[in-house]
């Protein structure tokens, strides 16, 4: 399809039905979420990079997740904050698709990294004696690199669907960022094929990862239950609970949006945007906090640093 686009820029409008009197509240909330996300993810990254005893497979995975979430929020949130603060939601045509690439790159990447977490926990709990033979920093670095590469290939495919469409008139994007579905519906050609294709690719990437995650944790639960009398296994189960929370807040709202979007059961665009924000941004600022508060080694390291800082002051 020849791309005969006349649109030079798109306008990100966030919540399309939001009254102007609520702009300040919403923008402050977004600004708060962004700052918490940046502080939490940067803290996790710095701790893992600078502390040698945290150079372990599980923390390498956590560092990749923190970096991906930090990158996603930095690419998307400042522009929507500017939209509510300065009434400037415009984003140039090329920059919109640049943003779209990273959105569709980092979203499946999170799924793949969470899957790696599940695999790591599966080996640690079900094959603890062979853990260091199976899982090593080198193996994890290779697997994380493959996750980044695979997600980039997926994103190139999905973004190409949006780029091929012509845009002639409407340019108001009902979302916090540029993605194939909210941008594709603005095309002056039939965009159903593009939106359907991106939907199926998303289903395979996210639900495929979720299936393997559920399978691995079912085996973990069975293993833990069969050895419930052992305190080490109880500690392992406690560690997995943190992962389950991240999985739930990341996948459940996404499933709801995917289902409603295909069945067209959400008449209110604001609800749709709210659900998208729920599965996109809540995990980004909550997961590093959870890892800091519920992962003993990170918590102890952070506590020592804060104590030293207090004594120095």
N, C-alpha and C positions, 0 to 999 in steps of 0.2 A: 504494500500500500504506500503510495507516495505521500510523504509528510508535507502537506501544504498548510502549515500552521501560521496564523496571523497573530496569535497571542504572544506578547513579548514578556509578560510576567503573570504570575498567579498570585492570588490573595488568600492567605491563610486566615480563616475566620474563627477557628477554634469551635466553640459552642455556637451554632448558628442562631439559636433562639434566645441567647443570653441578653438580658436588658443591660443597658449601659451603666446603670446605677450599681450593678454587681461586678463591673470590670475590676475595680480596685481589690475587692475580696478575692476574686479568682486569680488575679495577677500576683497578689501577695502569697497566695497558697502555692502557685506554681513556682514562684521565686524561692519560697521556703523549701519545697520539695527538691528543687534543683541544687540548692546550696547544701542540703543534707546529703543528697546523693554524691555530690562532688567531694565533700569532706569525708564521708564514710568510705567511698571507693578509693580515694587517694590515700587515706590512712591505711587501708588494707594493703594496697599496692606497695607503699613505702615500707611497711613492716615486713612484708614477705621478701621484698627485694634486698633490704639492708640487713636482715637478721638471718645469719647462716643456718641456724637450727630450724628455720622455717622453709628451707630449700628441700622440701619433700614433695612427692607426687601430688598429694591432696591439695597442698597450698599453691602449687604451680597451676592447678586447675582453677582454684579460687581466684588467683591473680588474673588469669585470662578472662574469667567472668567479670571481675571488677573493672578491668580495662575496657571490655566490650560495652558494659553498661555506662561507664563514664563517657565513652566516645559517643554513644547513642544520644545521651542526654545533652551533651555539649553541641551536637549537630542540630538538634531539634528544638530544645526548650528556649534558648535565647531569642529566637525569632518570634515565638508565640508570646513571650513576655513583652517584647517590643510592640506586638500587636495590641495588647491590652493597656500598656503604659503610654505609648506614644501614638496609638492608632496607626501603626505602621506594620501591616501584615503582608506587604508585598514581597515577593521573592522572584528574582529573574527566572526566565524560562529554563535556561541551562542549569542554574543553581538548584532549581526544583528537582530536576532529574538526577543531579548529583546527590542531593539529599535522599531522593528515592532509592538510589543504589545502596547507600549506607543503611537505610531503614530495612530494606529487604535482605541486606547482608547480615546485619547484627541480630535481627530477630531469629532466624533459624540457627545462627551461631550460638545464641543462648541455649536453645534446645539441645544442640549437640554437646555443649559444655556440661549442661546438667546431666546429660546421658553419661558423659565420662565420669562424673561424680558418682553416679549409681554403679557404674562398672567398678570403680575404685573401691567403693564400700562393699560390693559383692565379693571381690577377691579378698579384701581385708578381713571380712567376717567368715566367709565360707572356706577360704583357703589361707588362713593366717600364717601358717608355717612356710608357705611358698610365695607369700606376698612380694617379698623383695626380689624374688627370682622372676616373677611375672610382671610386676609394676615397678618401674624405675623412672628416675627423672628424664632420662633419655627417651624412653618409650612414650612418656606423657608429653614431652615437648613435640615429638613427632606426631602424636595423635592430635594435639592441639593445633599444630600447623595444618594438618589435614582438615580439621574442622573449619579453620579460617578459609582455606582454599576452596573447600566444598561449598561453604556458604557464599563465597564470592561468585562462584560459577552459577549457583542458584539465583543470586541477585542480578547477575548480568542477563540471565534469561528473562527474569520477571521484569526488570527495568526496560528491556528491549521491547516488551509488549506495549508499555506506555509511550516510549519514544516514537514508535511507528504510527501512532494515532495522530490525526490532524486536529488541531485546536483552532477554532475560528471565532468564537465569541465568548461565552461564559467562562470566567476564570476564578470563580469564588470556590475555594477548596474547603469543604466542610470537615475539617480535621485539624489536628495540631501540627501536622507535617505532611509532606507530599508522599503519597503511596499510590499504587496502581489503581485501586478501586475508587477512592475519592477524586483522583485526578482523571481517571479514565471516563467517568460518567460525564465529564465536561466536554468530551470529544464531539465533534460534529459528524463523526462517522459511528457506525455500530461498534461499540466497545465490549459487547458481551463476551466475545471470544477471548479478549485480553483478560477480562476480570475472571472468567471461568478458568482459564489456563493458570493464572496466578493463584487462584483458590485451590486448584488440585495440587499444584506444586507445594503450596503451604501445608495442605493436609498431609501429603506424603512426608514432608520434612518434620513437621511438628508432631503429628500423630504417630508417625513411625518411631520417632524418638521416645514419645510417651509410652508406646506399647512395650518397648524394650525396658524402659525405666520401671514400669509396673511389674513386668515379668521378673526383673532382677530383685525388686524389693519383696515380691511375694516369696521368692526363694529365701531371701534374707530373714523374713518374718518366720517362716517355717523353721529355719535353722536356729534362730534365736529362741523360739518357743520350745524347741526340742532340748535346749540346753539352758533353760530359764534359771536353773539353780546356780549357775556360774555367774559370779559378779562381773566378770569381764564381758560376758555376752550382754548383760544388762546395760553395761556402760556403752557397748557398741550400739545397742538399740537406742539409747538416749542420744547418741551422736546422729543417728539416722533421722531422728525426729526433726532436726533442723533442716535437713534436706527435704523432708516431706512437706514442710511448711512452704518452702520456696517453690516446690513443684506445684502445690495446690494453687497458690496465688498467681503463678505464671500460666498454668495450663487451663484451669477451670473457666475463668472469664473469657479466655481466648476461644474455648470450645463453644461457649454461649454465643459469642459474637459471630463465629463462623456458621453456627447452626441458624441463628436468626437472620443473618445476612442472606444466606441461600434460600431460606424459607420466606424471606421478606416479612418477618413478624414484628419488626421494630418500626413503627410509623414515625417515631420521634427521633430525629437526627441527633438531638442532644444526648439522649440515652445511649445511642450508639457510640458517640464520641467519649462519653463517660466510661463506658465499659472498655473501650480501647485504651484509655488512660490508665484504667485499673490494672490491666494485665501488662501494660508497657512500663509504666513508671513506678508503681508501687514495689515490684520486685527489685528494681534498680537501687532504691534507697533502703529497702528493708533487709535484703539478703546480706550485704556487708555488715550491717548492724547485728544481725542474727549470728553471723559467723564470729564476730568479735565477742559477743556476749555468751555464746553457747559453745565455742571451740576453746578448750582449755589453754592450749599453747598460745594462741593469739591473745586471749584474755590476760594470761600471765605476762606475756611480753609487753602488752600495752600498759598493764598496771605498773610494771617495773619502770618503764619509761616515764610515766606520769609521776611516780614517786620520786624519781631522780630529779625530774623537772621541778617538783615542789620543794625539794631540799635545796636545790641550787638557788631558787628564788628566795 
